[in-house]
Amino acid sequence: VAVPDAKKGERLILVTANDKATRADFAAHAKAHGATELTIPAEVLVLPAVPLLGSGKPDFVTTTRIVRERLGLEAVKAA
């Protein structure tokens, strides 16, 4: 998910249920496959389970709310 960042505008956060996931491993893999630094998340947040919609797709609204709460950012306003 993307959250606001005072210096860069926004910051990418990788949310996963894999407790072995690290930013360093992700960055190494991404760079080895041609990804730019902009596509590499600033940090990895491990949750017991990534929130899903009834369709099985990721629930980005709930995930973003959880990330913002964990990072101490103001909550996402409901649309």
Contacts in CASP RR format, 6 or more apart in sequence:
PFRMAT RR
TARGET T0000
AUTHOR 0000-0000-0000
METHOD contacts of the structure
MODEL  1
VAVPDAKKGERLILVTANDKATRADFAAHAKAHGATELTIPAEVLVLPAV
PLLGSGKPDFVTTTRIVRERLGLEAVKAA
1 12 0 8 1.000
1 13 0 8 1.000
1 15 0 8 1.000
1 60 0 8 1.000
1 63 0 8 1.000
1 64 0 8 1.000
1 67 0 8 1.000
2 10 0 8 1.000
2 11 0 8 1.000
2 12 0 8 1.000
2 13 0 8 1.000
2 64 0 8 1.000
3 10 0 8 1.000
3 11 0 8 1.000
3 13 0 8 1.000
3 64 0 8 1.000
3 67 0 8 1.000
3 68 0 8 1.000
3 71 0 8 1.000
3 73 0 8 1.000
4 10 0 8 1.000
4 11 0 8 1.000
4 73 0 8 1.000
5 11 0 8 1.000
5 42 0 8 1.000
11 42 0 8 1.000
11 43 0 8 1.000
12 39 0 8 1.000
12 40 0 8 1.000
12 41 0 8 1.000
12 42 0 8 1.000
13 41 0 8 1.000
13 42 0 8 1.000
13 43 0 8 1.000
13 44 0 8 1.000
13 45 0 8 1.000
13 67 0 8 1.000
13 71 0 8 1.000
14 21 0 8 1.000
14 23 0 8 1.000
14 26 0 8 1.000
14 41 0 8 1.000
14 43 0 8 1.000
14 44 0 8 1.000
14 45 0 8 1.000
15 44 0 8 1.000
15 45 0 8 1.000
15 47 0 8 1.000
15 50 0 8 1.000
15 63 0 8 1.000
15 66 0 8 1.000
15 67 0 8 1.000
16 44 0 8 1.000
16 45 0 8 1.000
16 46 0 8 1.000
16 47 0 8 1.000
16 50 0 8 1.000
17 46 0 8 1.000
17 47 0 8 1.000
17 48 0 8 1.000
17 49 0 8 1.000
17 50 0 8 1.000
18 46 0 8 1.000
19 46 0 8 1.000
21 44 0 8 1.000
21 46 0 8 1.000
22 44 0 8 1.000
23 40 0 8 1.000
23 41 0 8 1.000
23 42 0 8 1.000
23 43 0 8 1.000
23 44 0 8 1.000
26 40 0 8 1.000
26 41 0 8 1.000
26 44 0 8 1.000
27 40 0 8 1.000
30 39 0 8 1.000
30 40 0 8 1.000
31 40 0 8 1.000
45 67 0 8 1.000
45 70 0 8 1.000
47 66 0 8 1.000
50 58 0 8 1.000
50 63 0 8 1.000
51 58 0 8 1.000
51 59 0 8 1.000
51 62 0 8 1.000
51 63 0 8 1.000
51 66 0 8 1.000
52 58 0 8 1.000
52 59 0 8 1.000
53 59 0 8 1.000
61 76 0 8 1.000
64 76 0 8 1.000
65 75 0 8 1.000
65 76 0 8 1.000
68 74 0 8 1.000
68 75 0 8 1.000
68 76 0 8 1.000
69 75 0 8 1.000
END
